[in-house]
Amino acid sequence: MYRLRVETSFAAAHRVVDYSGKCENLHGHTFTVELFVVGKNKEENGMVIDFALLKADLQKVVEKLDHTYLNENTALGNPTSENIAEYIFGEVKKTLLGEPKIEKVRVWEGPRNWVEYLGP
């Protein structure tokens, strides 16, 4: 079994609804997103999947979020990092049929804070 990881980032603004603290105010982050996939079947060339294909799939999803006000994206609900990770997982999963399988998405709000979504 192999685990592969690709990473990208996007900048966006949001406010956390129903939260009592600073994060209820409008603020922004440069989010870092990591996509992890697992697979055991290698192609004839020895790869599970080309990293460029994985990154392109992730980038298509992240481009929809980049430089936006996340609260206006109804697909996210309340735009917490948890909901952002779940949204990205679901969107990327639609493009990955068969192997490799998406294992998890990790979203970083900053250098020390992240959340992982492992799927349903």
The first five atom37 places (N, CA, C, CB, O) and aatype in JSON, in Angstrom:
{
  "aatype": [12, 18, 1, 10, 1, 19, 6, 16, 15, 13, 0, 0, 0, 8, 1, 19, 19, 3, 18, 15, 7, 11, 4, 6, 2, 10, 8, 7, 8, 16, 13, 16, 19, 6, 10, 13, 19, 19, 7, 11, 2, 11, 6, 6, 2, 7, 12, 19, 9, 3, 13, 0, 10, 10, 11, 0, 3, 10, 5, 11, 19, 19, 6, 11, 10, 3, 8, 16, 18, 10, 2, 6, 2, 16, 0, 10, 7, 2, 14, 16, 15, 6, 2, 9, 0, 6, 18, 9, 13, 7, 6, 19, 11, 11, 16, 10, 10, 7, 6, 14, 11, 9, 6, 11, 19, 1, 19, 17, 6, 7, 14, 1, 2, 17, 19, 6, 18, 10, 7, 14],
  "atom_mask": [
    [1, 1, 1, 1, 1],
    [1, 1, 1, 1, 1],
    [1, 1, 1, 1, 1],
    [1, 1, 1, 1, 1],
    [1, 1, 1, 1, 1],
    [1, 1, 1, 1, 1],
    [1, 1, 1, 1, 1],
    [1, 1, 1, 1, 1],
    [1, 1, 1, 1, 1],
    [1, 1, 1, 1, 1],
    [1, 1, 1, 1, 1],
    [1, 1, 1, 1, 1],
    [1, 1, 1, 1, 1],
    [1, 1, 1, 1, 1],
    [1, 1, 1, 1, 1],
    [1, 1, 1, 1, 1],
    [1, 1, 1, 1, 1],
    [1, 1, 1, 1, 1],
    [1, 1, 1, 1, 1],
    [1, 1, 1, 1, 1],
    [1, 1, 1, 0, 1],
    [1, 1, 1, 1, 1],
    [1, 1, 1, 1, 1],
    [1, 1, 1, 1, 1],
    [1, 1, 1, 1, 1],
    [1, 1, 1, 1, 1],
    [1, 1, 1, 1, 1],
    [1, 1, 1, 0, 1],
    [1, 1, 1, 1, 1],
    [1, 1, 1, 1, 1],
    [1, 1, 1, 1, 1],
    [1, 1, 1, 1, 1],
    [1, 1, 1, 1, 1],
    [1, 1, 1, 1, 1],
    [1, 1, 1, 1, 1],
    [1, 1, 1, 1, 1],
    [1, 1, 1, 1, 1],
    [1, 1, 1, 1, 1],
    [1, 1, 1, 0, 1],
    [1, 1, 1, 1, 1],
    [1, 1, 1, 1, 1],
    [1, 1, 1, 1, 1],
    [1, 1, 1, 1, 1],
    [1, 1, 1, 1, 1],
    [1, 1, 1, 1, 1],
    [1, 1, 1, 0, 1],
    [1, 1, 1, 1, 1],
    [1, 1, 1, 1, 1],
    [1, 1, 1, 1, 1],
    [1, 1, 1, 1, 1],
    [1, 1, 1, 1, 1],
    [1, 1, 1, 1, 1],
    [1, 1, 1, 1, 1],
    [1, 1, 1, 1, 1],
    [1, 1, 1, 1, 1],
    [1, 1, 1, 1, 1],
    [1, 1, 1, 1, 1],
    [1, 1, 1, 1, 1],
    [1, 1, 1, 1, 1],
    [1, 1, 1, 1, 1],
    [1, 1, 1, 1, 1],
    [1, 1, 1, 1, 1],
    [1, 1, 1, 1, 1],
    [1, 1, 1, 1, 1],
    [1, 1, 1, 1, 1],
    [1, 1, 1, 1, 1],
    [1, 1, 1, 1, 1],
    [1, 1, 1, 1, 1],
    [1, 1, 1, 1, 1],
    [1, 1, 1, 1, 1],
    [1, 1, 1, 1, 1],
    [1, 1, 1, 1, 1],
    [1, 1, 1, 1, 1],
    [1, 1, 1, 1, 1],
    [1, 1, 1, 1, 1],
    [1, 1, 1, 1, 1],
    [1, 1, 1, 0, 1],
    [1, 1, 1, 1, 1],
    [1, 1, 1, 1, 1],
    [1, 1, 1, 1, 1],
    [1, 1, 1, 1, 1],
    [1, 1, 1, 1, 1],
    [1, 1, 1, 1, 1],
    [1, 1, 1, 1, 1],
    [1, 1, 1, 1, 1],
    [1, 1, 1, 1, 1],
    [1, 1, 1, 1, 1],
    [1, 1, 1, 1, 1],
    [1, 1, 1, 1, 1],
    [1, 1, 1, 0, 1],
    [1, 1, 1, 1, 1],
    [1, 1, 1, 1, 1],
    [1, 1, 1, 1, 1],
    [1, 1, 1, 1, 1],
    [1, 1, 1, 1, 1],
    [1, 1, 1, 1, 1],
    [1, 1, 1, 1, 1],
    [1, 1, 1, 0, 1],
    [1, 1, 1, 1, 1],
    [1, 1, 1, 1, 1],
    [1, 1, 1, 1, 1],
    [1, 1, 1, 1, 1],
    [1, 1, 1, 1, 1],
    [1, 1, 1, 1, 1],
    [1, 1, 1, 1, 1],
    [1, 1, 1, 1, 1],
    [1, 1, 1, 1, 1],
    [1, 1, 1, 1, 1],
    [1, 1, 1, 1, 1],
    [1, 1, 1, 0, 1],
    [1, 1, 1, 1, 1],
    [1, 1, 1, 1, 1],
    [1, 1, 1, 1, 1],
    [1, 1, 1, 1, 1],
    [1, 1, 1, 1, 1],
    [1, 1, 1, 1, 1],
    [1, 1, 1, 1, 1],
    [1, 1, 1, 1, 1],
    [1, 1, 1, 0, 1],
    [1, 1, 1, 1, 1]
  ],
  "atom_positions": [
    [[0.85, -1.18, 0.0], [0.0, 0.0, 0.0], [0.89, 1.23, 0.0], [-0.97, 0.0, 1.23], [1.92, 1.27, 0.68]],
    [[0.5, 2.24, -0.77], [1.25, 3.49, -0.86], [0.36, 4.66, -0.45], [1.79, 3.7, -2.3], [-0.85, 4.65, -0.7]],
    [[0.96, 5.65, 0.17], [0.28, 6.9, 0.5], [0.99, 8.01, -0.25], [0.27, 7.16, 2.06], [2.21, 8.14, -0.19]],
    [[0.22, 8.82, -0.96], [0.76, 9.95, -1.69], [0.13, 11.22, -1.13], [0.5, 9.81, -3.21], [-1.0, 11.21, -0.65]],
    [[0.88, 12.32, -1.21], [0.42, 13.59, -0.68], [0.78, 14.7, -1.63], [1.01, 13.85, 0.72], [1.9, 14.76, -2.14]],
    [[-0.19, 15.6, -1.87], [0.08, 16.83, -2.6], [-0.42, 18.0, -1.76], [-0.59, 16.82, -4.01], [-1.26, 17.83, -0.87]],
    [[0.09, 19.17, -2.04], [-0.21, 20.34, -1.22], [-0.42, 21.56, -2.1], [0.92, 20.61, -0.2], [0.22, 21.7, -3.15]],
    [[-1.31, 22.42, -1.68], [-1.51, 23.72, -2.32], [-2.0, 24.69, -1.26], [-2.53, 23.62, -3.52], [-2.13, 24.33, -0.09]],
    [[-2.26, 25.91, -1.66], [-2.76, 26.9, -0.7], [-3.72, 27.84, -1.39], [-1.61, 27.68, -0.06], [-3.76, 27.95, -2.62]],
    [[-4.5, 28.54, -0.57], [-5.39, 29.57, -1.09], [-5.61, 30.61, 0.0], [-6.75, 28.97, -1.57], [-5.49, 30.32, 1.19]],
    [[-5.94, 31.82, -0.42], [-6.22, 32.9, 0.51], [-7.71, 33.19, 0.46], [-5.39, 34.17, 0.17], [-8.31, 33.23, -0.61]],
    [[-8.31, 33.38, 1.64], [-9.74, 33.66, 1.7], [-10.09, 34.33, 3.02], [-10.56, 32.37, 1.51], [-9.34, 34.26, 4.0]],
    [[-11.25, 34.99, 3.01], [-11.77, 35.62, 4.21], [-13.0, 34.84, 4.69], [-12.13, 37.11, 3.95], [-13.69, 34.2, 3.89]],
    [[-13.24, 34.9, 5.99], [-14.44, 34.28, 6.54], [-14.68, 34.81, 7.94], [-14.3, 32.74, 6.56], [-13.86, 35.52, 8.51]],
    [[-15.83, 34.46, 8.45], [-16.13, 34.68, 9.85], [-16.87, 33.45, 10.32], [-16.97, 36.0, 10.08], [-17.69, 32.9, 9.58]],
    [[-16.58, 33.02, 11.52], [-17.22, 31.82, 12.07], [-18.51, 32.24, 12.76], [-16.26, 31.07, 13.07], [-18.51, 33.02, 13.71]],
    [[-19.61, 31.7, 12.26], [-20.94, 32.03, 12.78], [-21.19, 31.22, 14.04], [-22.04, 31.76, 11.71], [-20.72, 30.09, 14.17]],
    [[-21.95, 31.79, 14.98], [-22.3, 31.12, 16.24], [-21.06, 30.76, 17.06], [-23.11, 29.86, 15.96], [-20.99, 29.7, 17.67]],
    [[-20.11, 31.66, 17.06], [-18.89, 31.47, 17.82], [-18.68, 32.73, 18.66], [-17.65, 31.2, 16.89], [-18.87, 33.84, 18.16]],
    [[-18.31, 32.56, 19.9], [-18.08, 33.7, 20.78], [-16.58, 33.89, 20.95], [-18.79, 33.51, 22.15], [-15.96, 33.23, 21.79]],
    [[-16.02, 34.76, 20.17], [-14.58, 35.01, 20.23], [-14.14, 35.79, 19.01], [0.0, 0.0, 0.0], [-14.97, 36.21, 18.2]],
    [[-12.86, 36.0, 18.88], [-12.32, 36.81, 17.79], [-12.69, 36.28, 16.41], [-10.83, 36.9, 17.91], [-12.86, 37.06, 15.47]],
    [[-12.82, 34.98, 16.28], [-13.08, 34.39, 14.97], [-14.49, 34.66, 14.45], [-12.85, 32.91, 15.03], [-14.79, 34.36, 13.3]],
    [[-15.35, 35.23, 15.3], [-16.67, 35.62, 14.8], [-16.58, 36.88, 13.95], [-17.65, 35.83, 15.97], [-17.52, 37.21, 13.22]],
    [[-15.46, 37.6, 14.05], [-15.23, 38.79, 13.24], [-14.63, 38.4, 11.89], [-14.31, 39.78, 13.98], [-13.98, 37.37, 11.76]],
    [[-14.87, 39.24, 10.91], [-14.3, 39.02, 9.59], [-12.78, 39.0, 9.69], [-14.78, 40.1, 8.59], [-12.17, 39.92, 10.25]],
    [[-12.17, 37.96, 9.14], [-10.72, 37.83, 9.12], [-10.33, 36.92, 7.97], [-10.18, 37.29, 10.47], [-11.19, 36.33, 7.33]],
    [[-9.06, 36.79, 7.71], [-8.61, 35.97, 6.6], [-7.44, 35.08, 6.97], [0.0, 0.0, 0.0], [-6.78, 35.27, 7.99]],
    [[-7.22, 34.12, 6.1], [-6.11, 33.18, 6.26], [-5.51, 32.88, 4.9], [-6.58, 31.87, 6.95], [-6.17, 33.03, 3.86]],
    [[-4.28, 32.48, 4.91], [-3.73, 31.76, 3.78], [-3.77, 30.3, 4.19], [-2.25, 32.25, 3.4], [-2.9, 29.83, 4.93]],
    [[-4.79, 29.6, 3.7], [-4.99, 28.2, 4.06], [-4.04, 27.33, 3.26], [-6.46, 27.78, 3.8], [-3.83, 27.55, 2.06]],
    [[-3.46, 26.35, 3.9], [-2.68, 25.32, 3.22], [-3.54, 24.06, 3.22], [-1.29, 25.07, 3.92], [-4.14, 23.7, 4.24]],
    [[-3.59, 23.39, 2.08], [-4.4, 22.19, 1.94], [-3.52, 21.03, 1.5], [-5.56, 22.41, 0.93], [-2.77, 21.13, 0.53]],
    [[-3.61, 19.93, 2.25], [-2.9, 18.7, 1.89], [-3.93, 17.65, 1.53], [-1.98, 18.22, 3.06], [-4.92, 17.45, 2.25]],
    [[-3.71, 16.97, 0.43], [-4.55, 15.87, -0.02], [-3.73, 14.58, 0.08], [-5.06, 16.09, -1.48], [-2.63, 14.49, -0.46]],
    [[-4.28, 13.6, 0.78], [-3.63, 12.29, 0.93], [-4.47, 11.24, 0.23], [-3.43, 11.93, 2.44], [-5.68, 11.17, 0.43]],
    [[-3.82, 10.42, -0.58], [-4.51, 9.3, -1.22], [-3.71, 8.03, -0.95], [-4.67, 9.54, -2.76], [-2.51, 8.08, -0.69]],
    [[-4.41, 6.9, -1.0], [-3.76, 5.61, -0.8], [-4.12, 4.68, -1.96], [-4.16, 4.97, 0.56], [-5.23, 4.74, -2.49]],
    [[-3.17, 3.85, -2.32], [-3.41, 2.88, -3.39], [-2.36, 1.8, -3.36], [0.0, 0.0, 0.0], [-1.25, 1.99, -2.86]],
    [[-2.71, 0.67, -3.89], [-1.75, -0.43, -3.94], [-1.38, -0.82, -5.36], [-2.3, -1.63, -3.22], [-0.33, -1.42, -5.6]],
    [[-2.24, -0.49, -6.3], [-1.97, -0.87, -7.68], [-1.13, 0.19, -8.37], [-3.27, -1.08, -8.45], [-1.52, 1.35, -8.47]],
    [[0.02, -0.24, -8.85], [0.87, 0.67, -9.58], [0.62, 0.51, -11.07], [2.36, 0.43, -9.24], [0.28, -0.58, -11.54]],
    [[0.79, 1.59, -11.8], [0.7, 1.53, -13.25], [1.96, 0.87, -13.79], [0.51, 2.95, -13.86], [2.9, 0.6, -13.04]],
    [[1.98, 0.6, -15.09], [3.14, -0.04, -15.69], [4.42, 0.74, -15.46], [2.93, -0.21, -17.18], [5.51, 0.16, -15.39]],
    [[4.3, 2.05, -15.33], [5.49, 2.88, -15.12], [5.95, 2.91, -13.66], [5.22, 4.3, -15.59], [6.94, 3.56, -13.34]],
    [[5.24, 2.19, -12.78], [5.63, 2.11, -11.38], [4.94, 3.12, -10.47], [0.0, 0.0, 0.0], [5.15, 3.1, -9.26]],
    [[4.11, 4.01, -11.05], [3.41, 5.01, -10.24], [2.03, 4.52, -9.83], [3.29, 6.34, -11.01], [1.39, 3.76, -10.56]],
    [[1.58, 4.96, -8.66], [0.19, 4.75, -8.26], [-0.68, 5.73, -9.05], [0.0, 4.94, -6.71], [-1.72, 5.35, -9.59]],
    [[-0.26, 6.98, -9.1], [-0.88, 8.03, -9.91], [0.14, 9.14, -10.05], [-2.22, 8.55, -9.26], [0.99, 9.34, -9.17]],
    [[0.06, 9.86, -11.13], [0.96, 10.99, -11.37], [0.64, 12.11, -10.38], [0.84, 11.49, -12.83], [-0.52, 12.5, -10.25]],
    [[1.64, 12.62, -9.68], [1.44, 13.72, -8.75], [0.78, 14.92, -9.44], [2.77, 14.14, -8.13], [-0.05, 15.61, -8.84]],
    [[1.13, 15.16, -10.69], [0.57, 16.3, -11.42], [-0.94, 16.18, -11.56], [1.22, 16.42, -12.8], [-1.65, 17.18, -11.48]],
    [[-1.45, 14.97, -11.76], [-2.88, 14.76, -11.87], [-3.57, 15.03, -10.53], [-3.18, 13.34, -12.34], [-4.62, 15.67, -10.48]],
    [[-2.98, 14.53, -9.46], [-3.55, 14.77, -8.13], [-3.59, 16.26, -7.8], [-2.75, 14.02, -7.05], [-4.59, 16.78, -7.32]],
    [[-2.48, 16.93, -8.07], [-2.41, 18.36, -7.78], [-3.42, 19.14, -8.62], [-0.99, 18.89, -8.02], [-4.03, 20.09, -8.13]],
    [[-3.6, 18.74, -9.87], [-4.57, 19.42, -10.74], [-5.98, 19.24, -10.21], [-4.47, 18.89, -12.18], [-6.77, 20.19, -10.21]],
    [[-6.32, 18.04, -9.75], [-7.65, 17.79, -9.17], [-7.88, 18.66, -7.95], [-7.81, 16.31, -8.81], [-8.95, 19.25, -7.78]],
    [[-6.88, 18.73, -7.08], [-6.99, 19.55, -5.88], [-7.07, 21.03, -6.25], [-5.79, 19.3, -4.95], [-7.86, 21.77, -5.66]],
    [[-6.28, 21.46, -7.19], [-6.24, 22.86, -7.57], [-7.58, 23.34, -8.14], [-5.12, 23.1, -8.58], [-7.99, 24.47, -7.9]],
    [[-8.26, 22.47, -8.89], [-9.57, 22.84, -9.45], [-10.57, 23.19, -8.34], [-10.13, 21.69, -10.31], [-11.37, 24.11, -8.49]],
    [[-10.51, 22.45, -7.26], [-11.41, 22.7, -6.14], [-11.0, 23.96, -5.39], [-11.43, 21.49, -5.18], [-11.84, 24.81, -5.08]],
    [[-9.73, 24.09, -5.12], [-9.22, 25.21, -4.34], [-9.41, 26.54, -5.08], [-7.74, 25.0, -4.0], [-9.62, 27.57, -4.45]],
    [[-9.33, 26.51, -6.4], [-9.52, 27.74, -7.19], [-10.9, 28.35, -6.94], [-9.34, 27.46, -8.68], [-11.06, 29.57, -7.02]],
    [[-11.9, 27.52, -6.63], [-13.24, 28.01, -6.35], [-13.31, 28.77, -5.02], [-14.24, 26.85, -6.34], [-14.23, 29.56, -4.8]],
    [[-12.33, 28.54, -4.15], [-12.29, 29.15, -2.82], [-11.33, 30.32, -2.74], [-11.92, 28.11, -1.79], [-11.48, 31.19, -1.89]],
    [[-10.35, 30.35, -3.62], [-9.26, 31.33, -3.54], [-9.78, 32.75, -3.72], [-8.2, 31.02, -4.6], [-10.54, 33.05, -4.65]],
    [[-9.35, 33.63, -2.82], [-9.7, 35.04, -2.83], [-11.21, 35.26, -2.85], [-9.06, 35.71, -4.02], [-11.72, 36.09, -3.61]],
    [[-11.92, 34.52, -2.01], [-13.36, 34.68, -1.87], [-13.7, 34.94, -0.41], [-14.12, 33.44, -2.4], [-12.87, 34.78, 0.49]],
    [[-14.94, 35.34, -0.21], [-15.51, 35.44, 1.13], [-16.26, 34.13, 1.35], [-16.46, 36.72, 1.3], [-17.35, 33.95, 0.81]],
    [[-15.68, 33.23, 2.12], [-16.16, 31.87, 2.24], [-17.6, 31.77, 2.77], [-15.25, 31.09, 3.14], [-18.29, 30.81, 2.47]],
    [[-18.04, 32.74, 3.53], [-19.41, 32.71, 4.05], [-20.45, 32.8, 2.93], [-19.61, 33.87, 5.03], [-21.61, 32.43, 3.14]],
    [[-20.06, 33.27, 1.76], [-20.98, 33.36, 0.63], [-21.08, 32.04, -0.14], [-20.54, 34.45, -0.31], [-21.94, 31.91, -1.02]],
    [[-20.24, 31.08, 0.17], [-20.27, 29.77, -0.5], [-21.22, 28.86, 0.28], [-18.82, 29.14, -0.59], [-20.84, 28.33, 1.33]],
    [[-22.42, 28.69, -0.21], [-23.43, 27.92, 0.52], [-23.07, 26.45, 0.67], [-24.76, 28.03, -0.18], [-23.56, 25.78, 1.58]],
    [[-22.22, 25.93, -0.2], [-21.81, 24.53, -0.1], [-20.97, 24.26, 1.15], [-21.02, 24.12, -1.34], [-20.89, 23.12, 1.61]],
    [[-20.36, 25.3, 1.7], [-19.52, 25.14, 2.89], [-20.32, 25.17, 4.19], [-18.48, 26.22, 2.92], [-19.86, 24.66, 5.2]],
    [[-21.5, 25.76, 4.17], [-22.19, 26.0, 5.43], [-21.4, 27.03, 6.21], [0.0, 0.0, 0.0], [-20.87, 27.98, 5.63]],
    [[-21.31, 26.85, 7.51], [-20.48, 27.72, 8.33], [-19.02, 27.42, 7.98], [-20.77, 27.51, 9.88], [-18.58, 26.29, 8.19]],
    [[-18.25, 28.37, 7.44], [-16.94, 28.06, 6.88], [-15.83, 27.87, 7.93], [-16.54, 29.15, 5.95], [-14.85, 28.6, 7.96]],
    [[-16.02, 26.87, 8.76], [-14.96, 26.47, 9.68], [-13.93, 25.66, 8.91], [-15.54, 25.63, 10.88], [-14.2, 25.21, 7.79]],
    [[-12.77, 25.49, 9.47], [-11.76, 24.64, 8.81], [-12.26, 23.22, 8.64], [-10.45, 24.64, 9.61], [-11.94, 22.55, 7.66]],
    [[-13.06, 22.76, 9.61], [-13.64, 21.41, 9.5], [-14.52, 21.3, 8.27], [-14.45, 21.07, 10.77], [-14.41, 20.34, 7.5]],
    [[-15.38, 22.29, 8.07], [-16.28, 22.25, 6.91], [-15.54, 22.46, 5.6], [-17.36, 23.3, 7.06], [-15.93, 21.89, 4.57]],
    [[-14.5, 23.25, 5.61], [-13.68, 23.44, 4.41], [-13.01, 22.13, 4.03], [-12.62, 24.55, 4.63], [-13.01, 21.76, 2.85]],
    [[-12.45, 21.42, 5.0], [-11.79, 20.14, 4.73], [-12.79, 19.12, 4.18], [-11.12, 19.59, 6.01], [-12.49, 18.41, 3.23]],
    [[-13.97, 19.06, 4.78], [-15.0, 18.12, 4.31], [-15.44, 18.45, 2.88], [-16.21, 18.15, 5.26], [-15.62, 17.54, 2.07]],
    [[-15.61, 19.72, 2.59], [-16.0, 20.15, 1.25], [-14.94, 19.75, 0.22], [-16.22, 21.67, 1.21], [-15.27, 19.19, -0.82]],
    [[-13.68, 20.04, 0.51], [-12.6, 19.71, -0.43], [-12.53, 18.21, -0.64], [-11.25, 20.24, 0.08], [-12.37, 17.74, -1.77]],
    [[-12.66, 17.44, 0.44], [-12.65, 15.97, 0.35], [-13.73, 15.51, -0.63], [-12.87, 15.32, 1.74], [-13.46, 14.73, -1.55]],
    [[-14.95, 16.0, -0.43], [-16.07, 15.57, -1.27], [-15.89, 15.94, -2.73], [0.0, 0.0, 0.0], [-16.21, 15.15, -3.62]],
    [[-15.39, 17.13, -2.98], [-15.21, 17.58, -4.35], [-14.11, 16.8, -5.07], [-14.89, 19.07, -4.38], [-14.27, 16.42, -6.23]],
    [[-13.0, 16.56, -4.39], [-11.91, 15.8, -5.0], [-12.33, 14.35, -5.21], [-10.62, 15.87, -4.13], [-11.99, 13.74, -6.22]],
    [[-13.08, 13.8, -4.26], [-13.52, 12.4, -4.36], [-14.32, 12.16, -5.64], [-14.37, 12.02, -3.14], [-14.27, 11.06, -6.21]],
    [[-15.05, 13.16, -6.1], [-15.84, 13.02, -7.33], [-14.97, 12.76, -8.55], [-16.68, 14.28, -7.56], [-15.43, 12.17, -9.53]],
    [[-13.7, 13.2, -8.51], [-12.82, 13.04, -9.66], [-11.94, 11.8, -9.56], [-11.95, 14.26, -9.81], [-11.39, 11.35, -10.57]],
    [[-11.81, 11.23, -8.37], [-10.96, 10.05, -8.19], [-11.84, 8.8, -8.18], [-10.13, 10.15, -6.86], [-12.45, 8.47, -7.16]],
    [[-11.9, 8.13, -9.29], [-12.7, 6.92, -9.4], [-11.76, 5.72, -9.35], [-13.56, 6.91, -10.71], [-10.75, 5.7, -10.04]],
    [[-12.08, 4.72, -8.55], [-11.19, 3.57, -8.42], [-10.01, 3.91, -7.54], [0.0, 0.0, 0.0], [-10.15, 4.56, -6.5]],
    [[-8.83, 3.47, -7.96], [-7.62, 3.75, -7.18], [-6.84, 4.87, -7.83], [-6.74, 2.5, -7.06], [-6.9, 5.04, -9.04]],
    [[-6.11, 5.65, -7.04], [-6.06, 5.58, -5.59], [-7.33, 6.15, -4.96], [-4.82, 6.32, -5.07], [-8.09, 6.86, -5.62]],
    [[-7.53, 5.84, -3.7], [-8.68, 6.35, -2.96], [-8.22, 7.51, -2.08], [-9.34, 5.22, -2.1], [-7.13, 7.49, -1.51]],
    [[-9.08, 8.51, -1.98], [-8.76, 9.63, -1.12], [-8.81, 9.15, 0.34], [-9.75, 10.83, -1.35], [-9.79, 8.54, 0.76]],
    [[-7.77, 9.43, 1.07], [-7.68, 9.02, 2.48], [-8.14, 10.15, 3.41], [-6.25, 8.61, 2.82], [-8.96, 9.94, 4.3]],
    [[-7.6, 11.35, 3.17], [-7.94, 12.46, 4.04], [-7.52, 13.77, 3.4], [-7.28, 12.3, 5.43], [-6.71, 13.81, 2.47]],
    [[-8.1, 14.83, 3.93], [-7.71, 16.19, 3.56], [-7.34, 16.9, 4.86], [-8.87, 16.95, 2.79], [-8.06, 16.83, 5.85]],
    [[-6.22, 17.58, 4.82], [-5.77, 18.37, 5.98], [-5.77, 19.84, 5.57], [-4.34, 17.9, 6.47], [-5.19, 20.21, 4.54]],
    [[-6.41, 20.67, 6.38], [-6.46, 22.11, 6.13], [-5.77, 22.83, 7.28], [-7.94, 22.61, 5.96], [-6.12, 22.64, 8.44]],
    [[-4.79, 23.64, 6.92], [-4.04, 24.44, 7.89], [-4.55, 25.87, 7.85], [-2.51, 24.39, 7.6], [-4.64, 26.46, 6.78]],
    [[-4.89, 26.43, 9.01], [-5.24, 27.85, 9.11], [-4.0, 28.71, 9.32], [-6.24, 28.07, 10.25], [-4.02, 29.9, 9.05]],
    [[-2.98, 28.12, 9.8], [-1.73, 28.82, 10.09], [-0.65, 27.78, 10.32], [0.0, 0.0, 0.0], [-0.88, 26.59, 10.09]],
    [[0.51, 28.2, 10.77], [1.63, 27.26, 10.91], [1.49, 26.23, 12.02], [2.88, 28.02, 11.14], [2.24, 25.26, 12.06]],
    [[0.52, 26.43, 12.94], [0.41, 25.5, 14.07], [-1.0, 24.9, 14.25], [0.8, 26.21, 15.34], [-1.22, 24.13, 15.18]],
    [[-1.94, 25.25, 13.37], [-3.33, 24.8, 13.56], [-3.85, 24.14, 12.29], [-4.23, 25.98, 13.96], [-3.88, 24.75, 11.22]],
    [[-4.27, 22.89, 12.43], [-4.85, 22.19, 11.28], [-5.97, 21.26, 11.72], [-3.77, 21.41, 10.53], [-6.1, 20.91, 12.89]],
    [[-6.76, 20.87, 10.72], [-7.83, 19.9, 10.93], [-7.74, 18.89, 9.79], [-9.24, 20.59, 10.98], [-7.38, 19.24, 8.66]],
    [[-8.08, 17.65, 10.09], [-8.12, 16.61, 9.05], [-9.55, 16.1, 8.93], [-7.14, 15.44, 9.39], [-10.27, 15.94, 9.92]],
    [[-9.94, 15.86, 7.7], [-11.22, 15.19, 7.45], [-10.9, 13.84, 6.82], [-12.18, 16.04, 6.52], [-10.23, 13.77, 5.8]],
    [[-11.39, 12.77, 7.45], [-11.06, 11.41, 7.01], [-12.16, 10.76, 6.19], [-10.76, 10.55, 8.21], [-12.04, 9.6, 5.79]],
    [[-13.21, 11.48, 5.94], [-14.29, 10.93, 5.11], [-15.38, 10.29, 5.94], [0.0, 0.0, 0.0], [-15.25, 10.08, 7.15]],
    [[-16.46, 9.98, 5.24], [-17.61, 9.39, 5.95], [-17.35, 7.98, 6.42], [-18.83, 9.4, 5.06], [-18.22, 7.36, 7.03]]
  ]
}
